[in-house]
C-alpha cells in the first residue's frame, strides 16, 4: 500500500500543478470579487494537499489497517455500486426534487455504504449540502436546481 500511495500522491501533486498553472490564466469576471479561476484554484489546492499527505504518509511508513471482515471484495463492490448509484440518482432526480433534497440523501447513502456512523453521516450530509449550496448560490452565483423548493432567500 505504501508504494501505491506514493505514486498516487505524486500523480495528484502533478495534476494539482497542472490545474493551478492553467487556472491562473482564467479571466476575471467583471463585477465579481472572484474570477473564473477561483474554483479551479481551490480544487487544485485540495488536490495538492491530498497528494502531499499521501506522499508523506507513504514515506513515513504508515499503513492503512483494515479489519479482516472489511477486506472482502464483495463488500468493496457493494460500496462502489452505492457510490455509482448515488451519482445516477443525483443526475436523474436533482432537477425534479432539487439539490437540497437529493444531495443529502445521496451523501447519506454513500457515508453509510462506507460504514460511517449515523451521527457523523447526518452531520456531514446536511452540513456539506448547506456549504456547497451557499458556496454555489451566494459566492459563485451559480444556482443549483431548486426542484420542489422555491428560492427562500
Secondary structure, DSSP 8 states (H G I E B T S, - for coil): -HHHHHHHHHHHHHHHHHHHHHHTTS---TT-SS-THHHHHHHHHHHHHHHHHHHHHHHHT------GGGG-HHHHHHHHHHHHHHHHHHHHHHHHH-HHHHHHHHHHHHHHHTT--HHHHHHHHHHHHHHHHHIIIIIS------TTS----
